[in-house]
């Protein structure tokens, strides 16, 4: 919440990243609904686990995309602007999302 207050009004994600992430997340949503159906239908556990792993990998792809955008836009802008707090934020992000 603190970062949202500090950065209000700024577009953090590049428009192409937004468009691609929204498409990917819509597909992932469909995959999750498919997993729900599989569970309700009593499908074999291994099949369900394979689909869950597929969803996880798809989310990892979106996460990598957003992380790259964060590094290219947010971190770069903060470094260029001599924001000393970016290094603490970056360390937290990197260790939380590794």
Secondary structure, 3 states (H helix, E strand, C coil): CHHHHHCCCCCCCCHHHHHHHHHHHHHHHHHHHHHHHHHHCCCCHHHHHHHHHHHHHHHHHHHHHHHHHHHHHHHHHHHHCCCCCHHHHHHHHHHHCC
